[in-house]
Amino acid sequence: MMLLLASCSHKTIPAAHHTAPAAVSMIVIDGYGRVLTPADKLYSSTHLQPNYAAITRAFTPNQMKNLQYRYNMIPPKVIYVSDVYTQHSLKGTYCVYKQKFWYWKKADGLFYLDERYYR
């Protein structure tokens, strides 16, 4: 029995054509009420209209203690997520941050932490 093997020395690798969305997520307001992404740094193509005076509130000390105890971290209060990474349900548009925190989209286009985590 004879086995004949013939091969080509040129490898062909298809070119990768990746089109990345604008960003996966950006923290806008952290759990301490600090603005990490000002309005002028948000993507202009998204037409966001956040009212920073109304949303820059920190968690209360009891809420922070509860979050730290239950989840070993203080999650951000408000984030921005590209539409590519969102999901839809009957309740609205949402995203899951770090595979454990649910954020819901509000009328201003930003995602807010679900209240069940800190109430």
N, C-alpha and C positions, 0 to 999 in steps of 0.2 A: 504494500500500500504506500502510495506516495502522496504527500500533501504539498500543494503549491500555494504560496501566499504572495500576493502582489498588493502593494499599497503605494499611495502617493505621498511624497514628502511635504507637500504643501498643506497646511492646515487652514481651514476656512472657519473663521469665527464671525458670526453675524454682528454687525455694529449695533450697539445698544442705543436706542432712541428713547431717552427718558425725558419726559416733560414734567418737571416738578411743579406742584402748586406753589402758591405764594409763601405759605408757611404752615407748619403743622398746627402750632398753637403758640400764643404769646400771653404771658401773664399781664393783665392790665392793672388790676388792683390785687395786692396780696392780702393775706389774712389779717395783717396789722393795719390795713387801711392806707398803705402807701401806694402812690401811683408809680408803677414801674414802666408803663408804656403810655406816654402822653398822647393826646389826640393827634398831634401833628406827626407822630411816628407811626400811626396806624396807616394801613394801606389806603391810598386815596381812591382806588378803584372800588372799594367796598361800600362807600357812601354811608359810613357809620356816623351816628349822631349821639355820642354818649354825653350825658350831663354829669360831669365829674363832681360837681358840688353835691349832687344827690347820691352818688354811688361810692364816694370815698369814706366809707365807715368801716371801722374795724369790728371784728367779733368782740363781744363782751368778754370780760375776764373769765366768767363761768363757761361761756361757749368755747373759748380757747382751751381751758383746762379739760373740758369734755372731749374736744377733738384730739388733743394731745394724748389723752388717756386711751381713747378708743382706736385711734388710727396712727399713733406715734408720729404725727406731723400736723401742722396747721396748713390746710390746703389754701390755694388762692381763692379769693372771693369772686373775682370777675376775670374771665379770659376771652381771648379772641381765637376762633378756630376757623380755618378755611372750610368752605362749603363741601369740599371733596371729602373731608373727614367727619362729616356729620351724618346723623341717622334721623329718620322720621318715624313718629308714632302718632297715635290718635291724640296724645296730649300735646305734641308739638315737636320741634326740632331739638335734638340733644346730641351730646357727645360724652364720651367716657374718658376722663383724665386719669392717667397713670393706672388704668385698669381697675379703679375702685371708686372714683368720685364722678357722679353724674352732674352735668351742667346743662341747663336749659336756655335756649335762645329767647331773648326778650325783644321788644319792639325796636330798641336802639341798635340791634344787630350784634350785641355782645352776649356771651354765655355766662349765666350766674349759677353758683353752686346751689344744688337742690337743698331746700330748707330742712329736709328730714335729717341732714347730717348734724345740724347745730341747734335744732329746736327741741 
